[in-house]
Amino acid sequence: MSMKFFRKICFVATLFLFALPMVAATIDGGGKIEKKVWQDSDPNKENYFNNRRALVGPGCMINSLFDGVEVVSGTKDLQNLCNDDLDDYATIPALVGATVVASPIISVKDNQHYYAGGTEAGFVICAKSNVSILTLDLANFYKIQFLKDGETVGDLQPISTGNSVTGLGLSLLTIPGSDQVNKLYTATAPGNFDEIKLVQCGVDAKVLSAINIKYAFVGKAREYTITNNKENGISKYAEEQGRKTFTLDAQGLKPTHTFGDLLNYDNLIDEDLKNSFTVSAVLKVGSSLPVTVVAKPSDGKEAFPAGTEVGFKYNSTTVLDLAVGDGATLVLFDKDNKEIDSYPISGKVLGLNVIKASKDGEVVLRAPKDFSAVKLVFPGVLDLKLGADKVNYAFVRMAPDAASHHCPINATSSRDVSGSVNQFQLQHNKNVEVKWTVQSYPEGAADVEVVPTSGLVSNLSLPGKYVFRATAADGCYEETTLNYAPTYIPEEHGVDILVNKEGEKPKYVLSDKFGGSLIQIFDGIMNRSAILTPSLNDFTYRDPGVSLVDNVGLVGIKTADGSNFADGLNGNTRAFNGKMKVGFVVSAKATGLDANVLNLYNIKLYNKGKEVTGDVTTHWDAISAGLIGKEETRKMCLNVEVPAGCVFDEVVLYRSGVLSADLSQLNIYYAYVADAEADNATTNPIYGAQVVSTNNTNASIDFANTKMVQVANIGNGYNELSNLIDDSMDTYLTLPLGVNLGGATISVNMGKVIDKGQQLVMVTRKLALGLGVSLGEGLKLTTYLNNEKQEELTNWKVLGADVIGSKGDSYAVLNPTKSFDQVRITPVDVVSALKNIQIKGFALRTDMNDDGTLNGDDLLVLDEDKTLTVTKSYKNARMLLHRTFTKSNVGAKGWNSIILPVDMTAAQVKQAFGDGVQMAKFDCLENNWIKFSTVVVAGEDVVLHRNTPYIIYPTKEPGNYSYTIGGVTKIFDDHVYVANGINYDDQTSNLTHTVNGTGMTYTGSYSNPTAVSKNSYMFSKGNLVHTNKDHTVKAYRCWLKEDAPSGKMLMFSLDGNGLDGTTGIQVIEENKQNTNTGIYNLGGVRMNTNNVDKLPKGVYVVNNKVVVKK
């Protein structure tokens, strides 16, 4: 029994199917980059890092904020948490509703590295020295959760303040010039991780104030004592930091010896860290004895860099009794023993840095400048107990390294460039000074150059990849690859497009059964042969005026020799051995479509005229999406999956349901067969696209412009923000939609400048919006360049989602008209049909046509319905001429006027208008004859000169064409002529051009409309009409007019031949209503007979037409 196996059809949108950018896979990797596991425990093992890493820079980001708990207002400055400035901070409000179990506050993720289990990690908290959170028992109220790839690693880990070289782990770090004090919240990872989350457990009055977080970190800080200790002293510092040898000295009041000072300070710098110097050995009113430690490098540089934490370990009972505001003072000196500055440490901080049981303590300062010596004094001590206060040694703690660093160069994203241009303007962040250089180019294209300061590329010539580098002052760089004049061969990507090639024996023919057989083809389809032409923008279409019956074929294709479509066709080496996708690329208005659209069409396969039986799987998953015009017409592919081994030689698109008004115009472009198991345009909607990610484009979340609000229907706060900019399209971020969002916004830095010639694709997870609901109603996207607003886009069109309710991923496409480097996603108030949306990420596509040519810049469009306004120069462009040529009254092709703003060779004229095309130019008016002479359309030279009026006799039937420029797509229904390799310069300064002949002028115009006064001669329906009233004409037309009206009847001559020649052009009078049917001579005298045969030789006017009697 024959199985009607295509009752439902896969209606899938296509991002201009098979039109793929050529850059992603080879330029930026395109795939997911493997993250290595880093460790700081064994320098002999791979991926060892020897210093604490601050999780800052473009590879690190806030990944979650709260988790649905009640949030107190006050969250601000989130952008500070992962930026390069380790001094600023983000403010996080306390969680009043936190539970004893766990209430997550915030997490930070490293998108580029994993870290080994056993590694320390945590957060740097800052607060004023008198804030109660500094004295809080952290273990009772905060814990740290480790995660890897979004999954928890072990249980919540208790907080500690970590161990240090002093063995105390109590350091409160004082920051000069600030009233803030740093405190560490540290935990040890139970397993490998890439994310740490701070969790609040329970509520205490002391934690109800906001918490300030400077940054997250991983690993131990690299610490050294400024002593001669062999394990961690100055020699170890010199070795590990790449410095030459050091010598140490210890003094009292200053770095050099003070006259009269007989004390021995060597215990401060000797090898034994238990030795000490007593600063209260002598009773002294006003201060303790000062101690100064000096490091003298042999390389002549300062001993320690700015940002280094420097301090002393001491033992004291007195410090615990110091009043707030008293305390210690640290003084820094440079290598020339000059004082840099003195820095007071509050008594409150000093007291918190002492262990009460042992009386051991630390005093620590972060050095604002490079230094070589440090002094400690307790200036406010009035009642020191003799021998009770001792200093052991000084130490330094290296500033943390950044986990990632990259200057925000934001160079132009890698992309395809049309061969119609030889220059290209590269862009970058204007706030970062860069130098552009050429890195590589195709063989033979060494003339290419780039202006170092501006990024202007010139002398692009040969097709291929050109690589340019933008380098910042610190050595950071980004590279941009321009894939110049790319071509796309579908067969190389697992797709056969079923069209015939010019000059070759046809491989395919149309299905030709119009009834009375198993195959019934509807005869109301116009321009049917267009489906087989190599112009993939030409199309066949249904005549809207003819109604369709059920179960009728719209168009079909079969192999010319009866061979199997799955085999190599007529010498085509490709053969499909596995499952296949067979379908048609079409366009139709999308308004009002829903899942029932699958009942409107089906595809049937035949072999030798009989319907094929077998198992067939239909697909609901969208493979891509796109726009074809302001009318919301979209290009789609209708396909079915065919099992391996299926033999068929004919494919027919059927109509199986009742068409709605919006589907009355169905354009069918071409058919295809594809490998269903290969990665190609029919199976992967972003095949060849460049994923926007940290690794590919240096993408990041811009928290300065990200606004988060608590929304009831999301239920879990903002989790997995990194999923927006990772390399995977399997992960997603849930974004709330609906009312009362309060301006919630997610801002994404692209990391590159995206040019207007690229499409931005948003991938969403299982999005089903329902009938009549547009994603643009619920989601607004605003683009920015250098933080300046560019455009607001809401014209998201999701085919396969809002159209058919796809069960798979959905793909929304935007065609921006302006360059941008940032997008901000803002949910807006919408109907209840739109709730949460799960966004998997973004990708960039080059705006390329189906035939492998780039959209926009390489298309010179000359439209008779519009005045010529093109000011841009083109090189080797494709010209689309939309010009309606009239035919003679008997339906035959005829002569028409033409004027074009471009030069065309004979080959280009033949390409556009047919191999048998004829052309002629105006010579003069002589003896009442309007004389033209033939232009020979042959050779290699220009035969049609720009701005010159001609007449032309085309032999090629015009086609249809769809094209996109600036994000707007237009369809020309018929009357389109195409030529390639056209050059154009701005011709808009003069829209009218003339050729003067004796007594007559031939005028052409590029304006629509153009006024033509009466008594002119205009070509129409193969004749030359002498007008008796004013007219208007469209662009790219010409007319003749006598310089001084003669009142005589004029005749037309081509190459000296008149009415008996081959032109068939007659001069006729417009709208003469002669009731007299007599015959007149050219002087207007009526002849005495109505029979031309009885007249002598001459020229006469018969029924308003000129007749020659021989």
Buried (B, 14 or more C-beta within 10 A) or exposed (E): EEEEBBBBBBBBBBBBBBBBBBBBBEBBBBEBBEBEBBBBEEEEEEEEBEBBBBBBBBBBBBBBBBBBBEBBEEBEBBBBBBBBEBBBBBBBBBBEEBEEEBBBBBBBBBBBBBBBBEBBBBBBBBBBBEBEBBEBEBEBBBBBBBBBBBEBBEEBBBBBBBBBBBEBBBBBBBBBEEEBBBBBBBBBBEEBBBBBBBBBBBBBEBBBBBBBBBBBBBBBBBBBBBBBBEEBBBBBBBEBBEBEEBEBBBBBBBBEEEEEEEBEBEBBBBEEBEBBBBBBBEEEEEBBBBBBBBBBBEEEEBBBBEBBBBBBBBBBBBBBEBEEEBBBBBBBBBBEBEEBBEBBBBBBBBBBBBBEEEBBBBBBBBBBBBBBBBBBBBBBBEEBEEEBBBBBBBBBBBBBBBBBEBBBBBBBBBBBBBBBBBEBEBBBBEEBBBBBBBEBBBEEBEEBBBEBEEBBBEBBBBEBBBBBBBBBEEEBBBBBBBBBBBEBEBEEBBBBBBBBEEEEEEBBBBBEBEEEEEBBBBEBBBBBBBBBBEBBBBBBBBBEEEEBEEEBBBBBBBBBEEBBBBBEBBEEEBEBEEBBBBBBBBBBBBBBBBBEBBEBBBBBBBBEEEBBBEEBEBBBBBBBBBBBBEBBBBBBBBBBBBEEEBBBBBBBBBBBBEBBEBBBBBBBBBBBBBBBBBEBBBBBBBBBBBBBBBBBBBBBBBBEBBBBBBBEEBEEBBBBBBBBBBBBBEBBBBBBBBEEBEEBBBBBBBBBBBBBBBBBBBBBBBBBBEEEBBBBBBBBBBBBBBEEEBBEBBBBBBBBBBBBBBBBBBBBBBBBBBBBBBBBBBBBEBEEBBEBBBBBBBBBBBBBBBBBBBBBBBBBBBBBEBBBEBEEEBBBBBBBBBBEBBEBEEEEBBBBBBBBBBBBBBBBBBBBBBEEBBBBBBBBBEEBBBBBEEBEBEEEEBBBBBBBBBBBBBEBEBBBBBBBBBBEBBBBBBBBBBBBBBBBEEBEEEBEBBBEBEBBBBBBBBBBEBEBEEBBBBBBBBBBBBBEEEBEBBBBBBBBBBEEEEEEBBBBBBEEEBBEEEBBBBBBBBEEEEEEEEBBBBEEEEBEEEEBEEBEEEBBBBEBEBBEBE
